[in-house]
Every structure is written in structure tokens, then in C-alpha cells.
Amino acid sequence: MYYNRTLEDAVLRASDQFPVILVTGPRQVGKTTLLQHLCGTERRYVTLDDLTIRLLANDDPVLFLQRFPPPVLIDEIQYAPNLS
């Protein structure tokens, strides 16, 4: 079951104004669930918990972005500092 969050409107407004948004916060509070709910099928979901994808993102960011073109929801982005 999904619980509506106060932050939803702010995230939607930000995503209309900026090409990239970052949602941070403590572990296990629903950041990914919130974003997946708001994005629906508009964005492809990629998690850098997958070691193969993480290595690609760090070793060849250009190829990573070719394989996962925008719009994309990248989870665990902190594991790929080369994407910044």
C-alpha cells in the first residue's frame, strides 16, 4: 500500500523546472517508493545496487547514459560519483 507524502507536490514542481532532482534522506523512509510512484512509467528505473550497472556508471558514464537515456530514475546514485 502506498501512503501519500507531503513532499509529492514539491518533487513534481521541481521536476517540471529542473532536468535533475536529488532526493536525499535517512535509509528506509520511502524515497525510492515516492519517486517510483510519481514517475510511473515515464522514467526507466535503474539501481546502482546492481554491481554490473554500478561499474558501468563509474567506468564509462557516457556509455551508461547511452544505455539508460533520460528520463531515468537512478537509485543509489552515491555509488557512482563519476556520473556527476
C-alpha positions in Angstrom: 0.0 0.0 0.0 1.3 3.5 -0.9 1.0 6.4 1.5 0.7 9.9 0.1 3.5 12.2 1.2 3.6 15.9 1.8 6.7 16.1 -0.4 4.9 14.9 -3.6 3.9 18.3 -4.8 7.3 19.8 -4.3 9.0 17.0 -6.1 6.6 17.3 -9.1 7.1 21.1 -9.3 10.9 20.7 -9.1 10.9 18.0 -11.8 9.0 20.4 -14.1 11.6 23.2 -13.5 14.9 21.3 -13.4 16.4 18.5 -15.6 17.8 16.7 -12.5 16.5 16.4 -8.9 18.1 14.7 -6.0 16.0 13.3 -3.1 18.1 12.5 0.0 17.3 11.4 3.5 17.6 8.6 6.0 17.6 5.0 5.0 14.3 3.1 4.6 12.0 6.2 4.7 10.4 5.7 1.2 12.4 7.9 -1.1 12.5 5.3 -3.9 8.9 4.4 -3.4 7.9 8.0 -3.6 9.8 8.6 -6.8 8.7 5.4 -8.4 5.1 6.3 -7.6 5.4 9.8 -9.0 7.3 8.8 -12.1 5.1 5.8 -13.0 6.2 4.5 -16.4 7.5 7.9 -17.6 11.0 7.1 -16.4 13.1 4.0 -16.5 14.3 2.8 -13.1 18.0 1.9 -12.6 19.6 0.9 -9.3 23.3 1.1 -8.7 22.9 -1.7 -6.2 23.5 -3.9 -9.2 27.3 -4.2 -9.3 27.5 -4.5 -13.1 25.5 -1.4 -13.7 27.4 0.4 -11.0 30.7 -0.5 -12.7 29.4 0.8 -16.0 28.3 4.1 -14.4 31.7 4.6 -12.8 34.0 3.3 -15.6 32.1 4.7 -18.6 29.5 7.3 -17.7 28.9 8.2 -21.3 28.0 4.6 -22.2 25.9 4.3 -19.1 23.8 7.3 -20.2 23.6 6.0 -23.7 22.3 2.7 -22.3 19.9 4.4 -19.9 18.9 7.7 -21.6 16.9 10.3 -19.8 14.4 10.4 -18.4 15.8 7.9 -15.9 15.4 7.4 -12.2 18.8 6.4 -10.8 18.7 4.8 -7.3 21.7 4.7 -5.1 23.5 7.5 -7.1 26.1 7.9 -4.4 27.8 4.8 -5.7 28.7 6.5 -9.0 30.5 9.7 -8.3 31.6 9.8 -12.0 28.1 10.5 -13.1 28.1 14.0 -11.6 
